[in-house]
Structures are given as C-alpha cells and as structure tokens.
Amino acid sequence: MTPKAYLKFQQETNGEFLGKIIAGIYLKIRNGEFNMDSDFVAAAGRDHVSWKKYFKSF
C-alpha cells in the first residue's frame, strides 16, 4: 500500500486528524526514521532483559 493510499485509509477509518497522525507515524517507520541507537542502559542503569529470561526469574 502506498503512503498516500494508507493516509486515505486512515483518514476514512479514524478521521482526518488522527488519520494524519497514524499515517505519519507509519511513514516514519517505513522510512527508518525511528532506527537509532538505544539509551536503554543509560536510562535503566542495567542491560535489557528478554521476556523469556524475565519470566524464568520468577
């Protein structure tokens, strides 16, 4: 689906305002604009733990 068609679909489904927001987010994902280095360790003070490892810890 083209970005223009997706925008039209979202606006028909969620209204003009929310449709633009949702389509804009997905366009940025498609363009790789959210692919960046993570600051998780700096923010959390620890390495990331997978769900599998997390649930095994109980």
LUMLUMDREN-2810 file (N, C-alpha, C; in Angstrom, 1 decimal):
<atoms>
<atom><aa>M</aa><ch>A</ch><at>N</at><xx>0.9</xx><yy>-1.2</yy><zz>0.0</zz></atom>
<atom><aa>M</aa><ch>A</ch><at>CA</at><xx>0.0</xx><yy>0.0</yy><zz>0.0</zz></atom>
<atom><aa>M</aa><ch>A</ch><at>C</at><xx>0.9</xx><yy>1.2</yy><zz>0.0</zz></atom>
<atom><aa>T</aa><ch>A</ch><at>N</at><xx>0.6</xx><yy>2.2</yy><zz>-0.8</zz></atom>
<atom><aa>T</aa><ch>A</ch><at>CA</at><xx>1.4</xx><yy>3.4</yy><zz>-0.9</zz></atom>
<atom><aa>T</aa><ch>A</ch><at>C</at><xx>1.1</xx><yy>4.3</yy><zz>0.3</zz></atom>
<atom><aa>P</aa><ch>A</ch><at>N</at><xx>2.0</xx><yy>5.1</yy><zz>0.7</zz></atom>
<atom><aa>P</aa><ch>A</ch><at>CA</at><xx>1.8</xx><yy>6.1</yy><zz>1.8</zz></atom>
<atom><aa>P</aa><ch>A</ch><at>C</at><xx>0.5</xx><yy>6.9</yy><zz>1.6</zz></atom>
<atom><aa>K</aa><ch>A</ch><at>N</at><xx>0.3</xx><yy>7.3</yy><zz>0.3</zz></atom>
<atom><aa>K</aa><ch>A</ch><at>CA</at><xx>-0.9</xx><yy>8.1</yy><zz>0.0</zz></atom>
<atom><aa>K</aa><ch>A</ch><at>C</at><xx>-2.2</xx><yy>7.3</yy><zz>0.2</zz></atom>
<atom><aa>A</aa><ch>A</ch><at>N</at><xx>-2.2</xx><yy>6.1</yy><zz>-0.2</zz></atom>
<atom><aa>A</aa><ch>A</ch><at>CA</at><xx>-3.4</xx><yy>5.2</yy><zz>0.0</zz></atom>
<atom><aa>A</aa><ch>A</ch><at>C</at><xx>-3.6</xx><yy>4.9</yy><zz>1.5</zz></atom>
<atom><aa>Y</aa><ch>A</ch><at>N</at><xx>-2.5</xx><yy>4.7</yy><zz>2.2</zz></atom>
<atom><aa>Y</aa><ch>A</ch><at>CA</at><xx>-2.6</xx><yy>4.4</yy><zz>3.6</zz></atom>
<atom><aa>Y</aa><ch>A</ch><at>C</at><xx>-3.2</xx><yy>5.7</yy><zz>4.4</zz></atom>
<atom><aa>L</aa><ch>A</ch><at>N</at><xx>-2.7</xx><yy>6.8</yy><zz>4.0</zz></atom>
<atom><aa>L</aa><ch>A</ch><at>CA</at><xx>-3.2</xx><yy>8.1</yy><zz>4.6</zz></atom>
<atom><aa>L</aa><ch>A</ch><at>C</at><xx>-4.7</xx><yy>8.2</yy><zz>4.3</zz></atom>
<atom><aa>K</aa><ch>A</ch><at>N</at><xx>-5.2</xx><yy>7.9</yy><zz>3.1</zz></atom>
<atom><aa>K</aa><ch>A</ch><at>CA</at><xx>-6.6</xx><yy>8.0</yy><zz>2.8</zz></atom>
<atom><aa>K</aa><ch>A</ch><at>C</at><xx>-7.4</xx><yy>7.0</yy><zz>3.6</zz></atom>
<atom><aa>F</aa><ch>A</ch><at>N</at><xx>-6.8</xx><yy>5.7</yy><zz>3.7</zz></atom>
<atom><aa>F</aa><ch>A</ch><at>CA</at><xx>-7.5</xx><yy>4.7</yy><zz>4.5</zz></atom>
<atom><aa>F</aa><ch>A</ch><at>C</at><xx>-7.6</xx><yy>5.1</yy><zz>6.0</zz></atom>
<atom><aa>Q</aa><ch>A</ch><at>N</at><xx>-6.5</xx><yy>5.6</yy><zz>6.6</zz></atom>
<atom><aa>Q</aa><ch>A</ch><at>CA</at><xx>-6.6</xx><yy>6.0</yy><zz>8.0</zz></atom>
<atom><aa>Q</aa><ch>A</ch><at>C</at><xx>-7.5</xx><yy>7.2</yy><zz>8.2</zz></atom>
<atom><aa>Q</aa><ch>A</ch><at>N</at><xx>-7.6</xx><yy>8.1</yy><zz>7.3</zz></atom>
<atom><aa>Q</aa><ch>A</ch><at>CA</at><xx>-8.5</xx><yy>9.3</yy><zz>7.4</zz></atom>
<atom><aa>Q</aa><ch>A</ch><at>C</at><xx>-9.9</xx><yy>8.8</yy><zz>7.3</zz></atom>
<atom><aa>E</aa><ch>A</ch><at>N</at><xx>-10.2</xx><yy>7.8</yy><zz>6.5</zz></atom>
<atom><aa>E</aa><ch>A</ch><at>CA</at><xx>-11.6</xx><yy>7.3</yy><zz>6.4</zz></atom>
<atom><aa>E</aa><ch>A</ch><at>C</at><xx>-11.9</xx><yy>6.5</yy><zz>7.6</zz></atom>
<atom><aa>T</aa><ch>A</ch><at>N</at><xx>-11.0</xx><yy>5.8</yy><zz>8.2</zz></atom>
<atom><aa>T</aa><ch>A</ch><at>CA</at><xx>-11.2</xx><yy>5.0</yy><zz>9.3</zz></atom>
<atom><aa>T</aa><ch>A</ch><at>C</at><xx>-11.2</xx><yy>5.8</yy><zz>10.7</zz></atom>
<atom><aa>N</aa><ch>A</ch><at>N</at><xx>-10.3</xx><yy>6.7</yy><zz>10.8</zz></atom>
<atom><aa>N</aa><ch>A</ch><at>CA</at><xx>-10.1</xx><yy>7.4</yy><zz>12.1</zz></atom>
<atom><aa>N</aa><ch>A</ch><at>C</at><xx>-10.3</xx><yy>8.9</yy><zz>12.1</zz></atom>
<atom><aa>G</aa><ch>A</ch><at>N</at><xx>-10.8</xx><yy>9.4</yy><zz>11.0</zz></atom>
<atom><aa>G</aa><ch>A</ch><at>CA</at><xx>-11.0</xx><yy>10.8</yy><zz>10.8</zz></atom>
<atom><aa>G</aa><ch>A</ch><at>C</at><xx>-9.7</xx><yy>11.5</yy><zz>10.3</zz></atom>
<atom><aa>E</aa><ch>A</ch><at>N</at><xx>-9.9</xx><yy>12.7</yy><zz>9.8</zz></atom>
<atom><aa>E</aa><ch>A</ch><at>CA</at><xx>-8.8</xx><yy>13.5</yy><zz>9.2</zz></atom>
<atom><aa>E</aa><ch>A</ch><at>C</at><xx>-7.6</xx><yy>13.7</yy><zz>10.1</zz></atom>
<atom><aa>F</aa><ch>A</ch><at>N</at><xx>-7.9</xx><yy>14.2</yy><zz>11.4</zz></atom>
<atom><aa>F</aa><ch>A</ch><at>CA</at><xx>-6.8</xx><yy>14.5</yy><zz>12.3</zz></atom>
<atom><aa>F</aa><ch>A</ch><at>C</at><xx>-6.0</xx><yy>13.2</yy><zz>12.7</zz></atom>
<atom><aa>L</aa><ch>A</ch><at>N</at><xx>-6.7</xx><yy>12.3</yy><zz>13.3</zz></atom>
<atom><aa>L</aa><ch>A</ch><at>CA</at><xx>-6.0</xx><yy>11.1</yy><zz>13.8</zz></atom>
<atom><aa>L</aa><ch>A</ch><at>C</at><xx>-5.4</xx><yy>10.3</yy><zz>12.6</zz></atom>
<atom><aa>G</aa><ch>A</ch><at>N</at><xx>-6.1</xx><yy>10.3</yy><zz>11.5</zz></atom>
<atom><aa>G</aa><ch>A</ch><at>CA</at><xx>-5.6</xx><yy>9.6</yy><zz>10.3</zz></atom>
<atom><aa>G</aa><ch>A</ch><at>C</at><xx>-4.3</xx><yy>10.1</yy><zz>9.9</zz></atom>
<atom><aa>K</aa><ch>A</ch><at>N</at><xx>-4.1</xx><yy>11.4</yy><zz>9.9</zz></atom>
<atom><aa>K</aa><ch>A</ch><at>CA</at><xx>-2.8</xx><yy>12.0</yy><zz>9.5</zz></atom>
<atom><aa>K</aa><ch>A</ch><at>C</at><xx>-1.7</xx><yy>11.6</yy><zz>10.5</zz></atom>
<atom><aa>I</aa><ch>A</ch><at>N</at><xx>-2.1</xx><yy>11.6</yy><zz>11.8</zz></atom>
<atom><aa>I</aa><ch>A</ch><at>CA</at><xx>-1.1</xx><yy>11.2</yy><zz>12.8</zz></atom>
<atom><aa>I</aa><ch>A</ch><at>C</at><xx>-0.6</xx><yy>9.8</yy><zz>12.6</zz></atom>
<atom><aa>I</aa><ch>A</ch><at>N</at><xx>-1.6</xx><yy>8.9</yy><zz>12.5</zz></atom>
<atom><aa>I</aa><ch>A</ch><at>CA</at><xx>-1.3</xx><yy>7.5</yy><zz>12.4</zz></atom>
<atom><aa>I</aa><ch>A</ch><at>C</at><xx>-0.5</xx><yy>7.2</yy><zz>11.1</zz></atom>
<atom><aa>A</aa><ch>A</ch><at>N</at><xx>-0.9</xx><yy>7.7</yy><zz>10.0</zz></atom>
<atom><aa>A</aa><ch>A</ch><at>CA</at><xx>-0.2</xx><yy>7.5</yy><zz>8.8</zz></atom>
<atom><aa>A</aa><ch>A</ch><at>C</at><xx>1.2</xx><yy>8.1</yy><zz>8.8</zz></atom>
<atom><aa>G</aa><ch>A</ch><at>N</at><xx>1.3</xx><yy>9.3</yy><zz>9.5</zz></atom>
<atom><aa>G</aa><ch>A</ch><at>CA</at><xx>2.6</xx><yy>9.9</yy><zz>9.6</zz></atom>
<atom><aa>G</aa><ch>A</ch><at>C</at><xx>3.6</xx><yy>9.1</yy><zz>10.4</zz></atom>
<atom><aa>I</aa><ch>A</ch><at>N</at><xx>3.1</xx><yy>8.5</yy><zz>11.5</zz></atom>
<atom><aa>I</aa><ch>A</ch><at>CA</at><xx>4.0</xx><yy>7.6</yy><zz>12.3</zz></atom>
<atom><aa>I</aa><ch>A</ch><at>C</at><xx>4.4</xx><yy>6.4</yy><zz>11.4</zz></atom>
<atom><aa>Y</aa><ch>A</ch><at>N</at><xx>3.5</xx><yy>5.8</yy><zz>10.7</zz></atom>
<atom><aa>Y</aa><ch>A</ch><at>CA</at><xx>3.9</xx><yy>4.6</yy><zz>9.9</zz></atom>
<atom><aa>Y</aa><ch>A</ch><at>C</at><xx>4.8</xx><yy>5.0</yy><zz>8.8</zz></atom>
<atom><aa>L</aa><ch>A</ch><at>N</at><xx>4.6</xx><yy>6.2</yy><zz>8.2</zz></atom>
<atom><aa>L</aa><ch>A</ch><at>CA</at><xx>5.6</xx><yy>6.6</yy><zz>7.2</zz></atom>
<atom><aa>L</aa><ch>A</ch><at>C</at><xx>7.0</xx><yy>6.8</yy><zz>7.7</zz></atom>
<atom><aa>K</aa><ch>A</ch><at>N</at><xx>7.1</xx><yy>7.3</yy><zz>8.9</zz></atom>
<atom><aa>K</aa><ch>A</ch><at>CA</at><xx>8.4</xx><yy>7.5</yy><zz>9.5</zz></atom>
<atom><aa>K</aa><ch>A</ch><at>C</at><xx>9.0</xx><yy>6.1</yy><zz>9.8</zz></atom>
<atom><aa>I</aa><ch>A</ch><at>N</at><xx>8.2</xx><yy>5.1</yy><zz>10.3</zz></atom>
<atom><aa>I</aa><ch>A</ch><at>CA</at><xx>8.7</xx><yy>3.8</yy><zz>10.5</zz></atom>
<atom><aa>I</aa><ch>A</ch><at>C</at><xx>9.2</xx><yy>3.2</yy><zz>9.2</zz></atom>
<atom><aa>R</aa><ch>A</ch><at>N</at><xx>8.4</xx><yy>3.4</yy><zz>8.1</zz></atom>
<atom><aa>R</aa><ch>A</ch><at>CA</at><xx>8.8</xx><yy>2.9</yy><zz>6.8</zz></atom>
<atom><aa>R</aa><ch>A</ch><at>C</at><xx>10.1</xx><yy>3.5</yy><zz>6.3</zz></atom>
<atom><aa>N</aa><ch>A</ch><at>N</at><xx>10.3</xx><yy>4.8</yy><zz>6.6</zz></atom>
<atom><aa>N</aa><ch>A</ch><at>CA</at><xx>11.5</xx><yy>5.5</yy><zz>6.1</zz></atom>
<atom><aa>N</aa><ch>A</ch><at>C</at><xx>12.7</xx><yy>5.3</yy><zz>7.1</zz></atom>
<atom><aa>G</aa><ch>A</ch><at>N</at><xx>12.5</xx><yy>4.5</yy><zz>8.1</zz></atom>
<atom><aa>G</aa><ch>A</ch><at>CA</at><xx>13.6</xx><yy>4.2</yy><zz>9.0</zz></atom>
<atom><aa>G</aa><ch>A</ch><at>C</at><xx>14.0</xx><yy>5.3</yy><zz>10.0</zz></atom>
<atom><aa>E</aa><ch>A</ch><at>N</at><xx>13.1</xx><yy>6.3</yy><zz>10.1</zz></atom>
<atom><aa>E</aa><ch>A</ch><at>CA</at><xx>13.4</xx><yy>7.5</yy><zz>10.9</zz></atom>
<atom><aa>E</aa><ch>A</ch><at>C</at><xx>13.5</xx><yy>7.2</yy><zz>12.4</zz></atom>
<atom><aa>F</aa><ch>A</ch><at>N</at><xx>12.9</xx><yy>6.1</yy><zz>12.9</zz></atom>
<atom><aa>F</aa><ch>A</ch><at>CA</at><xx>13.0</xx><yy>5.7</yy><zz>14.3</zz></atom>
<atom><aa>F</aa><ch>A</ch><at>C</at><xx>14.1</xx><yy>4.7</yy><zz>14.6</zz></atom>
<atom><aa>N</aa><ch>A</ch><at>N</at><xx>14.9</xx><yy>4.4</yy><zz>13.6</zz></atom>
<atom><aa>N</aa><ch>A</ch><at>CA</at><xx>16.1</xx><yy>3.5</yy><zz>13.8</zz></atom>
<atom><aa>N</aa><ch>A</ch><at>C</at><xx>17.2</xx><yy>4.3</yy><zz>14.3</zz></atom>
<atom><aa>M</aa><ch>A</ch><at>N</at><xx>17.5</xx><yy>4.1</yy><zz>15.6</zz></atom>
<atom><aa>M</aa><ch>A</ch><at>CA</at><xx>18.6</xx><yy>4.9</yy><zz>16.3</zz></atom>
<atom><aa>M</aa><ch>A</ch><at>C</at><xx>19.1</xx><yy>4.1</yy><zz>17.4</zz></atom>
<atom><aa>D</aa><ch>A</ch><at>N</at><xx>20.3</xx><yy>4.5</yy><zz>17.8</zz></atom>
<atom><aa>D</aa><ch>A</ch><at>CA</at><xx>20.9</xx><yy>3.8</yy><zz>19.0</zz></atom>
<atom><aa>D</aa><ch>A</ch><at>C</at><xx>20.1</xx><yy>4.0</yy><zz>20.2</zz></atom>
<atom><aa>S</aa><ch>A</ch><at>N</at><xx>20.1</xx><yy>2.9</yy><zz>21.0</zz></atom>
<atom><aa>S</aa><ch>A</ch><at>CA</at><xx>19.3</xx><yy>2.9</yy><zz>22.2</zz></atom>
<atom><aa>S</aa><ch>A</ch><at>C</at><xx>20.1</xx><yy>3.5</yy><zz>23.4</zz></atom>
<atom><aa>D</aa><ch>A</ch><at>N</at><xx>19.4</xx><yy>4.2</yy><zz>24.3</zz></atom>
<atom><aa>D</aa><ch>A</ch><at>CA</at><xx>20.0</xx><yy>4.7</yy><zz>25.5</zz></atom>
<atom><aa>D</aa><ch>A</ch><at>C</at><xx>19.4</xx><yy>4.0</yy><zz>26.7</zz></atom>
<atom><aa>F</aa><ch>A</ch><at>N</at><xx>19.0</xx><yy>2.7</yy><zz>26.5</zz></atom>
<atom><aa>F</aa><ch>A</ch><at>CA</at><xx>18.3</xx><yy>1.9</yy><zz>27.5</zz></atom>
<atom><aa>F</aa><ch>A</ch><at>C</at><xx>19.2</xx><yy>1.8</yy><zz>28.7</zz></atom>
<atom><aa>V</aa><ch>A</ch><at>N</at><xx>20.5</xx><yy>1.4</yy><zz>28.5</zz></atom>
<atom><aa>V</aa><ch>A</ch><at>CA</at><xx>21.4</xx><yy>1.1</yy><zz>29.6</zz></atom>
<atom><aa>V</aa><ch>A</ch><at>C</at><xx>21.6</xx><yy>2.4</yy><zz>30.4</zz></atom>
<atom><aa>A</aa><ch>A</ch><at>N</at><xx>21.7</xx><yy>3.5</yy><zz>29.8</zz></atom>
<atom><aa>A</aa><ch>A</ch><at>CA</at><xx>21.9</xx><yy>4.8</yy><zz>30.5</zz></atom>
<atom><aa>A</aa><ch>A</ch><at>C</at><xx>20.6</xx><yy>5.1</yy><zz>31.3</zz></atom>
<atom><aa>A</aa><ch>A</ch><at>N</at><xx>19.5</xx><yy>4.9</yy><zz>30.7</zz></atom>
<atom><aa>A</aa><ch>A</ch><at>CA</at><xx>18.2</xx><yy>5.3</yy><zz>31.3</zz></atom>
<atom><aa>A</aa><ch>A</ch><at>C</at><xx>17.9</xx><yy>4.3</yy><zz>32.4</zz></atom>
<atom><aa>A</aa><ch>A</ch><at>N</at><xx>18.1</xx><yy>3.0</yy><zz>32.2</zz></atom>
<atom><aa>A</aa><ch>A</ch><at>CA</at><xx>17.6</xx><yy>2.0</yy><zz>33.2</zz></atom>
<atom><aa>A</aa><ch>A</ch><at>C</at><xx>18.7</xx><yy>1.6</yy><zz>34.2</zz></atom>
<atom><aa>G</aa><ch>A</ch><at>N</at><xx>20.0</xx><yy>1.9</yy><zz>33.8</zz></atom>
<atom><aa>G</aa><ch>A</ch><at>CA</at><xx>21.1</xx><yy>1.5</yy><zz>34.7</zz></atom>
<atom><aa>G</aa><ch>A</ch><at>C</at><xx>21.4</xx><yy>0.0</yy><zz>34.7</zz></atom>
<atom><aa>R</aa><ch>A</ch><at>N</at><xx>20.9</xx><yy>-0.7</yy><zz>33.6</zz></atom>
<atom><aa>R</aa><ch>A</ch><at>CA</at><xx>21.1</xx><yy>-2.1</yy><zz>33.5</zz></atom>
<atom><aa>R</aa><ch>A</ch><at>C</at><xx>20.9</xx><yy>-2.5</yy><zz>32.1</zz></atom>
<atom><aa>D</aa><ch>A</ch><at>N</at><xx>21.4</xx><yy>-3.7</yy><zz>31.7</zz></atom>
<atom><aa>D</aa><ch>A</ch><at>CA</at><xx>21.2</xx><yy>-4.2</yy><zz>30.4</zz></atom>
<atom><aa>D</aa><ch>A</ch><at>C</at><xx>19.7</xx><yy>-4.7</yy><zz>30.2</zz></atom>
<atom><aa>H</aa><ch>A</ch><at>N</at><xx>19.3</xx><yy>-4.7</yy><zz>29.0</zz></atom>
<atom><aa>H</aa><ch>A</ch><at>CA</at><xx>17.9</xx><yy>-5.2</yy><zz>28.6</zz></atom>
<atom><aa>H</aa><ch>A</ch><at>C</at><xx>17.8</xx><yy>-6.7</yy><zz>29.0</zz></atom>
<atom><aa>V</aa><ch>A</ch><at>N</at><xx>16.6</xx><yy>-7.0</yy><zz>29.5</zz></atom>
<atom><aa>V</aa><ch>A</ch><at>CA</at><xx>16.3</xx><yy>-8.4</yy><zz>29.8</zz></atom>
<atom><aa>V</aa><ch>A</ch><at>C</at><xx>15.2</xx><yy>-8.9</yy><zz>28.9</zz></atom>
<atom><aa>S</aa><ch>A</ch><at>N</at><xx>15.4</xx><yy>-10.0</yy><zz>28.2</zz></atom>
<atom><aa>S</aa><ch>A</ch><at>CA</at><xx>14.4</xx><yy>-10.6</yy><zz>27.4</zz></atom>
<atom><aa>S</aa><ch>A</ch><at>C</at><xx>13.2</xx><yy>-11.0</yy><zz>28.2</zz></atom>
<atom><aa>W</aa><ch>A</ch><at>N</at><xx>12.0</xx><yy>-11.1</yy><zz>27.6</zz></atom>
<atom><aa>W</aa><ch>A</ch><at>CA</at><xx>10.8</xx><yy>-11.6</yy><zz>28.3</zz></atom>
<atom><aa>W</aa><ch>A</ch><at>C</at><xx>11.1</xx><yy>-13.0</yy><zz>28.8</zz></atom>
<atom><aa>K</aa><ch>A</ch><at>N</at><xx>11.7</xx><yy>-13.9</yy><zz>28.0</zz></atom>
<atom><aa>K</aa><ch>A</ch><at>CA</at><xx>11.9</xx><yy>-15.3</yy><zz>28.4</zz></atom>
<atom><aa>K</aa><ch>A</ch><at>C</at><xx>12.8</xx><yy>-15.3</yy><zz>29.6</zz></atom>
<atom><aa>K</aa><ch>A</ch><at>N</at><xx>13.9</xx><yy>-14.5</yy><zz>29.7</zz></atom>
<atom><aa>K</aa><ch>A</ch><at>CA</at><xx>14.7</xx><yy>-14.5</yy><zz>30.8</zz></atom>
<atom><aa>K</aa><ch>A</ch><at>C</at><xx>14.0</xx><yy>-13.9</yy><zz>32.0</zz></atom>
<atom><aa>Y</aa><ch>A</ch><at>N</at><xx>13.2</xx><yy>-12.9</yy><zz>31.8</zz></atom>
<atom><aa>Y</aa><ch>A</ch><at>CA</at><xx>12.5</xx><yy>-12.2</yy><zz>32.9</zz></atom>
<atom><aa>Y</aa><ch>A</ch><at>C</at><xx>11.5</xx><yy>-13.2</yy><zz>33.5</zz></atom>
<atom><aa>F</aa><ch>A</ch><at>N</at><xx>10.7</xx><yy>-13.9</yy><zz>32.8</zz></atom>
<atom><aa>F</aa><ch>A</ch><at>CA</at><xx>9.7</xx><yy>-14.8</yy><zz>33.4</zz></atom>
<atom><aa>F</aa><ch>A</ch><at>C</at><xx>10.4</xx><yy>-16.0</yy><zz>34.0</zz></atom>
<atom><aa>K</aa><ch>A</ch><at>N</at><xx>11.6</xx><yy>-16.4</yy><zz>33.5</zz></atom>
<atom><aa>K</aa><ch>A</ch><at>CA</at><xx>12.3</xx><yy>-17.5</yy><zz>34.2</zz></atom>
<atom><aa>K</aa><ch>A</ch><at>C</at><xx>12.8</xx><yy>-17.1</yy><zz>35.5</zz></atom>
<atom><aa>S</aa><ch>A</ch><at>N</at><xx>12.9</xx><yy>-15.8</yy><zz>35.8</zz></atom>
<atom><aa>S</aa><ch>A</ch><at>CA</at><xx>13.5</xx><yy>-15.4</yy><zz>37.0</zz></atom>
<atom><aa>S</aa><ch>A</ch><at>C</at><xx>12.5</xx><yy>-15.5</yy><zz>38.2</zz></atom>
<atom><aa>F</aa><ch>A</ch><at>N</at><xx>11.2</xx><yy>-15.8</yy><zz>37.9</zz></atom>
<atom><aa>F</aa><ch>A</ch><at>CA</at><xx>10.2</xx><yy>-15.9</yy><zz>39.0</zz></atom>
<atom><aa>F</aa><ch>A</ch><at>C</at><xx>10.3</xx><yy>-17.3</yy><zz>39.6</zz></atom>
</atoms>
